[in-house]
Amino acid sequence: MDFLRIDTIIAVLVVLFILSRFLPVKGVKQIKIAELKELLKDKDLQFIDVRTEGEFGYYHIPGFINIPLHQLSNKANQLNKEKEVVVICQSGMRSKKASKVLKKMGFIKITDVKSGVSNWNR
């Protein structure tokens, strides 16, 4: 009987962990690619692409600077914490992780582009 309880608890924890990977980051604004096209006109915003240098070099949206996700913690000092940061990646997973990193570092105004660069021309 105890094994059944432990198995149930483990199963519930695994499900909660998986669900948490897909839920939006609390306090981070989520937008679609169509909304990004309007935001690009705002020169007060900071646009970062967290894909790898190779991905960014192959194709990127004009106006974005490249800070790969694995370098974000070390290079976030290049960004102004007082200004809104718009984060994008290929499909939305890395930008979500980047949003969490920025949030933990004290950034307040963060916008995550949910669908990523892959949907830019659609």
C-alpha positions in Angstrom: 0.0 0.0 0.0 2.9 2.4 0.8 4.4 1.8 -2.6 1.1 2.8 -4.3 1.1 6.1 -2.4 4.8 6.8 -3.3 4.1 5.9 -6.9 1.1 8.2 -7.0 3.1 11.1 -5.4 5.9 10.7 -7.9 3.5 10.5 -10.8 1.8 13.7 -9.7 5.1 15.5 -9.2 6.2 14.5 -12.7 3.0 15.8 -14.2 3.3 19.1 -12.3 6.9 19.4 -13.5 5.9 18.8 -17.1 3.0 21.3 -16.9 5.2 24.0 -15.4 7.5 23.8 -18.5 4.5 25.0 -20.6 2.9 27.6 -18.4 3.8 31.2 -18.9 6.3 32.8 -16.6 4.5 34.9 -13.9 4.9 38.6 -14.6 6.1 38.1 -18.2 3.9 39.4 -21.0 3.3 36.9 -23.8 2.8 38.1 -27.3 2.3 36.5 -30.7 4.5 37.3 -33.8 1.8 39.6 -35.2 2.0 41.8 -32.1 5.8 41.9 -32.4 5.6 43.5 -35.8 4.0 46.6 -34.1 6.4 46.6 -31.2 9.4 46.8 -33.5 8.6 50.4 -34.3 9.2 51.3 -30.6 12.8 52.5 -30.3 12.6 52.4 -26.4 12.4 48.6 -26.3 15.3 46.2 -26.2 15.0 43.3 -28.5 17.1 40.2 -27.9 17.3 36.9 -29.8 18.5 34.1 -27.5 19.3 31.5 -30.3 22.8 30.4 -30.9 25.2 32.7 -32.9 24.9 30.3 -35.9 21.1 30.4 -35.9 21.2 34.2 -35.5 23.8 34.6 -38.3 21.7 32.4 -40.7 18.6 34.5 -40.2 17.4 37.1 -37.7 14.7 39.8 -37.4 16.2 43.2 -38.0 16.4 45.2 -34.7 17.2 42.2 -32.5 20.6 41.7 -31.0 22.0 38.2 -30.3 22.6 37.1 -26.7 22.5 33.3 -26.8 20.6 31.7 -23.9 23.7 30.1 -22.4 25.5 33.5 -22.2 22.5 35.5 -21.0 23.4 35.5 -17.3 26.9 36.8 -18.1 25.8 39.4 -20.7 22.5 40.7 -19.2 24.5 43.7 -18.0 24.4 44.9 -21.6 20.7 45.5 -21.1 18.9 48.3 -19.2 16.8 46.9 -16.4 14.6 50.0 -16.6 13.5 49.4 -20.2 11.3 46.6 -21.5 13.1 43.6 -23.0 11.4 41.6 -25.8 12.8 38.1 -26.0 12.6 35.7 -29.0 14.1 32.4 -30.0 13.3 29.8 -32.7 10.0 28.4 -31.3 9.4 29.9 -27.9 11.0 27.4 -25.5 14.4 29.2 -25.1 12.8 32.6 -24.9 10.6 31.4 -22.0 13.7 30.1 -20.2 15.4 33.5 -20.9 12.4 35.3 -19.5 12.8 33.3 -16.3 16.5 34.2 -16.1 15.9 37.9 -16.7 13.1 37.9 -14.1 15.4 36.3 -11.5 18.0 39.0 -12.3 15.6 41.8 -11.5 14.3 42.7 -14.9 10.7 43.9 -14.5 9.4 44.6 -18.0 9.8 41.4 -20.0 7.9 40.4 -23.1 8.2 36.8 -24.5 7.4 36.2 -28.2 5.6 32.8 -27.9 5.9 31.5 -31.4 9.4 32.5 -32.2 11.4 33.4 -35.4 10.1 30.3 -37.1 6.7 32.0 -37.5 8.0 35.4 -38.6 7.3 35.1 -42.3 4.0 33.2 -42.0 
